[in-house]
Amino acid sequence: MRSEYGNTWEAHQCRPHAYGHTWSPGYELPAGMLHGHAVATGMGFGAYLSFCNNWITEHEMNRILNLISVLELSLWHPIMKNSEIVYKAQKSVIEKRAGNLVAPVPKGLGKCGYINEMPYELLDKRLGEYREICQRYPRQGLGIEVHCRDIGLEDPATVGDINKALPDDPKQKNGFLCNGDSQELNNNGLSVCEA
């Protein structure tokens, strides 16, 4: 939490606790993955990228990947073969992070470094290499009970557009018809709307 102290408004993006949250948000919902599995794939991939930058040794990378695998979390998901969806996620993260990738990865065990450059061609190459590494792990890098449907939850890929059906009537907000004449306010200072 030291990295967030004084950063309440996320004015800077050097946030080590975002490890695993750079590429995974782009494929978590379309794949119907549970959040922990999606983040684990991002952590594993980040460990590989760190190894490629000589920031951790191969032994350290394997320790990280092995830990993720032993916990039955995912190192890999087939959706990651789609480099375009992963790159699209990267572009969204760059926008969110004020024009910088700032992808936190291990720079030594227990320490953090940041990757700020990842062109599409390199991302595509690294994803292919990482997939090959994951094939050597139990279940070819796949986790146990990876998808929401595996544990009895609805697939988020099929329910994610639920709010697009709301009407465009300017008097309607969040599915409620607002009384625009009185602008009556409740105790919290919010407009009271009728269902």
N, C-alpha and C positions, 0 to 999 in steps of 0.2 A: 504494500500500500504506500510505501515511501514514494513510488513513482507517481502516485496520484495526489499526494499532499501538495497543495498549492496549485493543482491543475483541475479544480472542480469543473471548470467550463471546457476542459479538454483543449486548452489553448495550444498545447504541443502534443505531438503524437508519438513521442518516445515512450511507449507503454509496454513494458515486458510482459505484462499479464494478458496482452492480446495475442500471445503466441498461439498459433493454430487458427486464428480468426482472420487471416488475410484472404485466402482463396476459398475456404470452406463455405462461407455464407452464400456464395454463388451457386453451389450445387446441393446444399443441404436440403432445401425444400423440393426442388425438382426431382431429386433422387428419393424423397420420402424418408430421409435418414433422421435418426435421433440426433440431437445436437451434440452429445458427447462423442458419438462415433464420427461425426463430420469434423469436429475440432481435432480429434485424434489423428485423422488423415492429414489435416493441415500441420499438426505437430510433427508427424513423421516426415512429411515432405519438407518441412522447414529444417529438420535435422539433416536430411540429405543435402539440401542447399547449403547449409552451414559447412558440411563436410567438403562440398565442392569448392567452397571459398577458403579451405584450409583453416577454418575457425575451430573445428573439432576433429579429432582423429577418427579413423574408421572404427576403431574399438569403441569410442564414445558414441558414435552414431549408432552402432549395433546395440549398445546398451540401451539407448533411448528406444529404438525400434523394438527390441526384445521386451522391454517393459510394457510398451503399448500392447504388444501381441499377447503377452502373458496375462494381462488384464482383460483379454478377450475383446479389446477395442479394435477398431479398424485402422489398419495402416493404409489401406487402399480401398477404393470403391470403383466399380466399372465406369461410372459416370466421369471419372477423371481421365478416361481415354479421350474424352471430348475436350481437346485443348482450347477450343473456341469458347466454351462456356466458362472454363477456368480463367481464361484471359479477360472475358467480359466482367467476371467478378473482380479481377484485379483492377480494371479500369474504374469500376464503381468505388472500390476502396480508395483509389488514388483521389477521386473526387471528394470522398468523405474526409480524407486525411490531408486536405488543403493542398492538393497537387503533388503529394509525395507518397510513395509506396510504403515506406517505413514498416517493412515486414519484420517483426521480431523473430529472431532465431538464436539458438545457443551460440555463444562465442566463448567456448569453454564451458564445462559443466557448471551450472549454477550462475552463469553470467549471460548477458544478453548483448547481441549486436543487431544491426538493422540492415536489411537489403533494401536498396532504394532504386535499383535498376533491374528490370526483367523484361526485355523485349520478347515479343511473341515467339520468335524462332527459338530462343533460348529456353523459354518456358515449355514449349512443346518438346524440345529435346530432353530437358530435365524430367518432365513427367514420364516420358518413355523409359528413361534410365531408372527412375524410381520404381516404376512398375516392375521392371525386371528384378530389382532387389527384393521387392515385396513378394514375388513368386517363391522365393526361398524360405519364407516364413510359414508357420502352420496356417492352414486354410488359404494359402496363397495371399496372405495379408488381409484377408477378410475377417471381420469381427463376428461376434455371436449376437444375435438379435439386434441387427443393425437398423432395421426400418421400423417406423412407427407401427405399421401393420403387424410386425412380428410380436408386438406386445399388446395387441388389441386396440391400438389407437387408429383414428382415421388417417389416411395418407394425406399429408399436407399438400401434396401436389394436386390433389383433386378437390380440396376445399378452400384453397387460398384465394379464390376470386369471389368469395361470398359477398363482399361489400360492393362489388361493381354493379349489382342489381339495384342499388338505391336510386331513387328518382333524382332528376336534376332540378326539381322545383326549388327556387331560391329560398322559399319559406321553410324548406325541409333541411334539417341538419341532423346528421347521424341517424336518419330513419325516423325522426320525429317531426311533426308539424309544429312550427313555432308560431306563437301568437305575436305577430309583428306589430300590432297596434299598441298593446299595453306595455311591452318590454318589462313585465313584472320580473323582479329579481328575487332569488331565494336568499337564504342566510349567508351563502358563500359568495354572493354577488353575481351568480350565474343566471342567465335568462331561464325562466320556467317555460317548459314546452309541454304541449299536450300530446298524448300518444294517439 
